Amino acid sequence: MATRKPYSTHAPTRAEIDALPGATVIEFGTDWCGYCQGAQPSIAKAFEAHAGVRHMKIEDGPGRPLGRSFKVKLWPTLIFMRDGAEVARIVRPTSVEQISDAFASL
């Protein structure tokens, strides 16, 4: 079984995120979150077909400015971005299909 990548405690600035070219998915959550852990198999499966898309897993919580700038309230939240602009968002994904549908907006 593959090791899951942990959420990074280092977050880029919002300006750095907004300047990213191409397709990016930012996943906000925490390693201890049960919803985040439960969503990982679906997220991993959906990403198999989109290996070229940048995937950033960012630890979120109170006082974390990047999550607040996106108005993240629940985990996991996936923000789908094209050239620094949000094009789709999924909060607490429950299926591979739901995530795949959001990929279509990229």
C-alpha positions as CSV (number, residue, x, y, z in Angstrom):
1,M,0.0,0.0,0.0
2,A,1.3,3.4,-0.9
3,T,2.2,5.9,1.8
4,R,-0.1,8.9,1.8
5,K,1.6,12.3,1.6
6,P,1.0,14.3,4.7
7,Y,-0.5,17.8,4.8
8,S,2.3,20.4,4.6
9,T,2.7,22.7,7.6
10,H,4.4,25.2,5.3
11,A,1.9,27.2,3.2
12,P,2.7,29.5,0.3
13,T,1.3,33.0,0.3
14,R,-1.9,33.8,-1.5
15,A,0.1,35.9,-4.0
16,E,2.3,32.8,-4.8
17,I,-0.8,30.7,-5.3
18,D,-2.5,33.3,-7.5
19,A,0.6,33.4,-9.7
20,L,0.8,29.7,-10.4
21,P,0.4,28.9,-14.1
22,G,-1.7,26.0,-15.3
23,A,-3.9,23.6,-13.3
24,T,-3.5,23.3,-9.5
25,V,-5.6,21.6,-6.9
26,I,-5.1,22.8,-3.3
27,E,-6.3,20.4,-0.7
28,F,-6.9,21.9,2.8
29,G,-7.1,19.6,5.8
30,T,-5.1,18.0,8.6
31,D,-3.5,14.6,9.1
32,W,-5.6,14.0,12.2
33,C,-9.0,14.8,10.6
34,G,-11.2,11.8,10.2
35,Y,-13.0,13.3,7.2
36,C,-9.7,14.0,5.5
37,Q,-8.4,10.4,6.2
38,G,-11.7,9.0,4.8
39,A,-11.5,11.0,1.6
40,Q,-7.9,10.0,0.8
41,P,-8.7,6.9,-1.2
42,S,-11.2,8.8,-3.5
43,I,-8.8,11.7,-3.9
44,A,-5.9,9.4,-4.8
45,K,-8.0,7.4,-7.3
46,A,-9.3,10.6,-9.0
47,F,-5.7,11.9,-9.3
48,E,-4.6,8.8,-11.1
49,A,-6.1,10.1,-14.3
50,H,-4.7,13.6,-13.7
51,A,-1.0,12.9,-12.7
52,G,0.1,16.2,-14.4
53,V,-2.0,18.4,-12.3
54,R,-0.2,20.1,-9.4
55,H,-1.6,18.9,-6.1
56,M,-0.8,20.8,-2.9
57,K,-1.9,19.4,0.4
58,I,-1.9,22.3,2.9
59,E,-2.5,21.9,6.7
60,D,-5.3,24.3,7.7
61,G,-6.6,25.6,11.0
62,P,-7.4,28.7,13.0
63,G,-5.0,31.5,12.2
64,R,-3.7,29.9,8.9
65,P,-3.9,32.8,6.4
66,L,-4.1,30.8,3.2
67,G,-7.1,28.8,4.2
68,R,-8.8,31.9,5.5
69,S,-8.2,33.7,2.2
70,F,-10.1,30.9,0.5
71,K,-12.8,31.0,3.2
72,V,-12.2,27.3,4.1
73,K,-14.6,26.2,6.8
74,L,-14.6,22.4,6.6
75,W,-12.0,19.7,5.8
76,P,-11.1,18.4,3.4
77,T,-11.7,21.2,1.0
78,L,-10.3,20.9,-2.6
79,I,-9.9,24.1,-4.6
80,F,-9.4,23.6,-8.3
81,M,-7.5,26.4,-9.9
82,R,-6.5,27.4,-13.5
83,D,-3.8,30.0,-13.8
84,G,-4.4,31.3,-10.3
85,A,-8.2,31.5,-10.5
86,E,-10.6,29.2,-8.7
87,V,-12.8,27.3,-11.1
88,A,-14.3,24.6,-8.8
89,R,-14.5,23.6,-5.2
90,I,-15.4,20.5,-3.3
91,V,-16.0,20.3,0.4
92,R,-15.8,16.9,2.0
93,P,-15.7,14.8,-1.2
94,T,-17.5,11.5,-0.9
95,S,-16.7,9.8,-4.3
96,V,-14.2,9.6,-7.1
97,E,-16.9,10.8,-9.5
98,Q,-17.5,14.0,-7.6
99,I,-13.8,14.8,-7.7
100,S,-13.5,13.7,-11.4
101,D,-16.4,16.1,-12.3
102,A,-14.4,19.0,-10.7
103,F,-11.3,18.0,-12.7
104,A,-13.4,18.6,-15.9
105,S,-13.6,22.3,-15.0
106,L,-9.8,22.5,-15.3
